[in-house]
Amino acid sequence: MLDYLDRPIAFHRTFVQLGIGITGALLFSQALYWSKRTKDADRWFD
């Protein structure tokens, strides 16, 4: 069980207030995170 608690997924709580819920806030946070770390700006969300 502890292996699954190794790396939590962080998200910005303020995104929940946009009306997209926790799932939307998680997705939006991850999209922003990975958009800064891609080498190909045209295909960062395939």
Biopython code that builds the backbone (N, CA, C, O; Angstrom):
import numpy as np
from Bio.PDB.StructureBuilder import StructureBuilder

atoms = [
    (1, "MET", "N", (0.818, -1.196, 0.000)),
    (1, "MET", "CA", (0.000, 0.000, 0.000)),
    (1, "MET", "C", (0.861, 1.258, 0.000)),
    (1, "MET", "O", (0.538, 2.226, -0.689)),
    (2, "LEU", "N", (1.933, 1.257, 0.750)),
    (2, "LEU", "CA", (2.782, 2.447, 0.827)),
    (2, "LEU", "C", (3.434, 2.780, -0.509)),
    (2, "LEU", "O", (3.767, 3.937, -0.766)),
    (3, "ASP", "N", (3.616, 1.778, -1.357)),
    (3, "ASP", "CA", (4.178, 2.041, -2.685)),
    (3, "ASP", "C", (3.263, 2.939, -3.512)),
    (3, "ASP", "O", (3.746, 3.722, -4.329)),
    (4, "TYR", "N", (1.977, 2.840, -3.317)),
    (4, "TYR", "CA", (1.019, 3.659, -4.062)),
    (4, "TYR", "C", (0.949, 5.087, -3.536)),
    (4, "TYR", "O", (0.445, 5.977, -4.222)),
    (5, "LEU", "N", (1.444, 5.309, -2.340)),
    (5, "LEU", "CA", (1.426, 6.646, -1.744)),
    (5, "LEU", "C", (2.746, 7.372, -1.942)),
    (5, "LEU", "O", (2.989, 8.408, -1.324)),
    (6, "ASP", "N", (3.589, 6.836, -2.792)),
    (6, "ASP", "CA", (4.935, 7.348, -2.990)),
    (6, "ASP", "C", (4.968, 8.739, -3.608)),
    (6, "ASP", "O", (5.665, 9.619, -3.102)),
    (7, "ARG", "N", (4.223, 8.956, -4.699)),
    (7, "ARG", "CA", (4.301, 10.227, -5.422)),
    (7, "ARG", "C", (2.904, 10.810, -5.609)),
    (7, "ARG", "O", (2.187, 10.417, -6.529)),
    (8, "PRO", "N", (2.519, 11.729, -4.757)),
    (8, "PRO", "CA", (1.180, 12.321, -4.890)),
    (8, "PRO", "C", (1.093, 13.219, -6.122)),
    (8, "PRO", "O", (2.100, 13.738, -6.605)),
    (9, "ILE", "N", (-0.107, 13.385, -6.610)),
    (9, "ILE", "CA", (-0.359, 14.281, -7.733)),
    (9, "ILE", "C", (-0.885, 15.595, -7.170)),
    (9, "ILE", "O", (-1.927, 15.631, -6.517)),
    (10, "ALA", "N", (-0.159, 16.658, -7.428)),
    (10, "ALA", "CA", (-0.545, 17.970, -6.914)),
    (10, "ALA", "C", (-1.422, 18.696, -7.931)),
    (10, "ALA", "O", (-1.310, 18.480, -9.138)),
    (11, "PHE", "N", (-2.289, 19.553, -7.421)),
    (11, "PHE", "CA", (-3.091, 20.399, -8.295)),
    (11, "PHE", "C", (-3.365, 21.711, -7.584)),
    (11, "PHE", "O", (-3.257, 21.805, -6.361)),
    (12, "HIS", "N", (-3.716, 22.709, -8.356)),
    (12, "HIS", "CA", (-4.012, 24.028, -7.810)),
    (12, "HIS", "C", (-5.475, 24.073, -7.381)),
    (12, "HIS", "O", (-6.371, 23.938, -8.214)),
    (13, "ARG", "N", (-5.718, 24.259, -6.101)),
    (13, "ARG", "CA", (-7.090, 24.277, -5.587)),
    (13, "ARG", "C", (-7.914, 25.420, -6.157)),
    (13, "ARG", "O", (-9.140, 25.328, -6.224)),
    (14, "THR", "N", (-7.262, 26.481, -6.565)),
    (14, "THR", "CA", (-8.008, 27.614, -7.125)),
    (14, "THR", "C", (-8.698, 27.248, -8.433)),
    (14, "THR", "O", (-9.694, 27.873, -8.799)),
    (15, "PHE", "N", (-8.185, 26.245, -9.142)),
    (15, "PHE", "CA", (-8.825, 25.815, -10.382)),
    (15, "PHE", "C", (-10.195, 25.199, -10.125)),
    (15, "PHE", "O", (-11.070, 25.265, -10.989)),
    (16, "VAL", "N", (-10.394, 24.605, -8.962)),
    (16, "VAL", "CA", (-11.697, 24.025, -8.615)),
    (16, "VAL", "C", (-12.757, 25.123, -8.607)),
    (16, "VAL", "O", (-13.902, 24.892, -8.994)),
    (17, "GLN", "N", (-12.371, 26.314, -8.167)),
    (17, "GLN", "CA", (-13.300, 27.440, -8.090)),
    (17, "GLN", "C", (-13.708, 27.959, -9.465)),
    (17, "GLN", "O", (-14.628, 28.771, -9.566)),
    (18, "LEU", "N", (-13.049, 27.510, -10.512)),
    (18, "LEU", "CA", (-13.436, 27.898, -11.871)),
    (18, "LEU", "C", (-14.690, 27.169, -12.326)),
    (18, "LEU", "O", (-15.244, 27.457, -13.387)),
    (19, "GLY", "N", (-15.129, 26.218, -11.504)),
    (19, "GLY", "CA", (-16.329, 25.465, -11.843)),
    (19, "GLY", "C", (-16.042, 24.183, -12.603)),
    (19, "GLY", "O", (-16.954, 23.576, -13.164)),
    (20, "ILE", "N", (-14.778, 23.765, -12.626)),
    (20, "ILE", "CA", (-14.419, 22.557, -13.368)),
    (20, "ILE", "C", (-14.271, 21.343, -12.463)),
    (20, "ILE", "O", (-13.988, 20.244, -12.939)),
    (21, "GLY", "N", (-14.457, 21.530, -11.179)),
    (21, "GLY", "CA", (-14.387, 20.422, -10.232)),
    (21, "GLY", "C", (-12.966, 19.955, -9.984)),
    (21, "GLY", "O", (-12.010, 20.493, -10.543)),
    (22, "ILE", "N", (-12.844, 18.947, -9.138)),
    (22, "ILE", "CA", (-11.525, 18.424, -8.792)),
    (22, "ILE", "C", (-10.891, 17.716, -9.986)),
    (22, "ILE", "O", (-9.694, 17.868, -10.234)),
    (23, "THR", "N", (-11.675, 16.955, -10.716)),
    (23, "THR", "CA", (-11.137, 16.248, -11.882)),
    (23, "THR", "C", (-10.613, 17.234, -12.919)),
    (23, "THR", "O", (-9.528, 17.044, -13.468)),
    (24, "GLY", "N", (-11.377, 18.278, -13.184)),
    (24, "GLY", "CA", (-10.936, 19.295, -14.132)),
    (24, "GLY", "C", (-9.706, 20.032, -13.641)),
    (24, "GLY", "O", (-8.812, 20.346, -14.427)),
    (25, "ALA", "N", (-9.654, 20.311, -12.344)),
    (25, "ALA", "CA", (-8.501, 20.996, -11.763)),
    (25, "ALA", "C", (-7.250, 20.132, -11.869)),
    (25, "ALA", "O", (-6.161, 20.639, -12.138)),
    (26, "LEU", "N", (-7.408, 18.823, -11.656)),
    (26, "LEU", "CA", (-6.273, 17.909, -11.817)),
    (26, "LEU", "C", (-5.780, 17.900, -13.260)),
    (26, "LEU", "O", (-4.578, 17.987, -13.511)),
    (27, "LEU", "N", (-6.697, 17.797, -14.191)),
    (27, "LEU", "CA", (-6.333, 17.770, -15.605)),
    (27, "LEU", "C", (-5.675, 19.082, -16.029)),
    (27, "LEU", "O", (-4.647, 19.072, -16.707)),
    (28, "PHE", "N", (-6.261, 20.201, -15.635)),
    (28, "PHE", "CA", (-5.725, 21.509, -15.996)),
    (28, "PHE", "C", (-4.342, 21.722, -15.381)),
    (28, "PHE", "O", (-3.447, 22.248, -16.042)),
    (29, "SER", "N", (-4.161, 21.320, -14.130)),
    (29, "SER", "CA", (-2.864, 21.447, -13.468)),
    (29, "SER", "C", (-1.801, 20.619, -14.176)),
    (29, "SER", "O", (-0.678, 21.083, -14.376)),
    (30, "GLN", "N", (-2.152, 19.395, -14.554)),
    (30, "GLN", "CA", (-1.205, 18.538, -15.263)),
    (30, "GLN", "C", (-0.889, 19.098, -16.648)),
    (30, "GLN", "O", (0.255, 19.034, -17.099)),
    (31, "ALA", "N", (-1.893, 19.643, -17.319)),
    (31, "ALA", "CA", (-1.665, 20.239, -18.637)),
    (31, "ALA", "C", (-0.691, 21.410, -18.541)),
    (31, "ALA", "O", (0.205, 21.546, -19.373)),
    (32, "LEU", "N", (-0.865, 22.245, -17.537)),
    (32, "LEU", "CA", (0.059, 23.362, -17.350)),
    (32, "LEU", "C", (1.460, 22.872, -17.002)),
    (32, "LEU", "O", (2.454, 23.396, -17.505)),
    (33, "TYR", "N", (1.531, 21.872, -16.144)),
    (33, "TYR", "CA", (2.825, 21.308, -15.747)),
    (33, "TYR", "C", (3.589, 20.789, -16.961)),
    (33, "TYR", "O", (4.756, 21.129, -17.155)),
    (34, "TRP", "N", (2.932, 19.968, -17.775)),
    (34, "TRP", "CA", (3.615, 19.345, -18.901)),
    (34, "TRP", "C", (3.845, 20.303, -20.058)),
    (34, "TRP", "O", (4.756, 20.087, -20.858)),
    (35, "SER", "N", (3.043, 21.356, -20.169)),
    (35, "SER", "CA", (3.253, 22.311, -21.260)),
    (35, "SER", "C", (4.591, 23.032, -21.116)),
    (35, "SER", "O", (5.158, 23.491, -22.107)),
    (36, "LYS", "N", (5.091, 23.134, -19.900)),
    (36, "LYS", "CA", (6.387, 23.776, -19.665)),
    (36, "LYS", "C", (7.554, 22.811, -19.879)),
    (36, "LYS", "O", (8.709, 23.236, -19.927)),
    (37, "ARG", "N", (7.264, 21.536, -20.005)),
    (37, "ARG", "CA", (8.314, 20.527, -20.058)),
    (37, "ARG", "C", (8.375, 19.763, -21.378)),
    (37, "ARG", "O", (9.058, 18.743, -21.467)),
    (38, "THR", "N", (7.692, 20.228, -22.375)),
    (38, "THR", "CA", (7.691, 19.529, -23.663)),
    (38, "THR", "C", (8.725, 20.128, -24.602)),
    (38, "THR", "O", (9.071, 21.305, -24.499)),
    (39, "LYS", "N", (9.204, 19.315, -25.506)),
    (39, "LYS", "CA", (10.146, 19.795, -26.515)),
    (39, "LYS", "C", (9.427, 20.208, -27.789)),
    (39, "LYS", "O", (9.931, 21.037, -28.546)),
    (40, "ASP", "N", (8.258, 19.640, -28.030)),
    (40, "ASP", "CA", (7.479, 19.921, -29.234)),
    (40, "ASP", "C", (6.201, 20.652, -28.830)),
    (40, "ASP", "O", (5.229, 20.025, -28.409)),
    (41, "ALA", "N", (6.203, 21.955, -28.957)),
    (41, "ALA", "CA", (5.087, 22.776, -28.479)),
    (41, "ALA", "C", (3.772, 22.478, -29.191)),
    (41, "ALA", "O", (2.703, 22.749, -28.644)),
    (42, "ASP", "N", (3.831, 21.928, -30.391)),
    (42, "ASP", "CA", (2.607, 21.635, -31.134)),
    (42, "ASP", "C", (1.952, 20.320, -30.725)),
    (42, "ASP", "O", (0.799, 20.073, -31.079)),
    (43, "ARG", "N", (2.662, 19.477, -29.991)),
    (43, "ARG", "CA", (2.132, 18.148, -29.669)),
    (43, "ARG", "C", (2.283, 17.825, -28.188)),
    (43, "ARG", "O", (2.589, 16.684, -27.841)),
    (44, "TRP", "N", (2.082, 18.776, -27.331)),
    (44, "TRP", "CA", (2.293, 18.542, -25.904)),
    (44, "TRP", "C", (1.143, 17.808, -25.248)),
    (44, "TRP", "O", (1.274, 17.351, -24.112)),
    (45, "PHE", "N", (0.020, 17.684, -25.933)),
    (45, "PHE", "CA", (-1.148, 17.075, -25.302)),
    (45, "PHE", "C", (-1.780, 16.056, -26.234)),
    (45, "PHE", "O", (-2.974, 16.137, -26.523)),
    (46, "ASP", "N", (-0.999, 15.106, -26.702)),
    (46, "ASP", "CA", (-1.494, 14.059, -27.608)),
    (46, "ASP", "C", (-2.045, 12.892, -26.850)),
    (46, "ASP", "O", (-2.503, 11.923, -27.455)),
]
sb = StructureBuilder()
sb.init_structure("model")
sb.init_model(0)
sb.init_chain("A")
sb.init_seg("    ")
for serial, (resi, resn, name, xyz) in enumerate(atoms, 1):
    if name == "N":
        sb.init_residue(resn, " ", resi, " ")
    sb.init_atom(name, np.array(xyz, "f"), 0.0, 1.0, " ", f" {name:<3s}", serial, name[0])
structure = sb.get_structure()
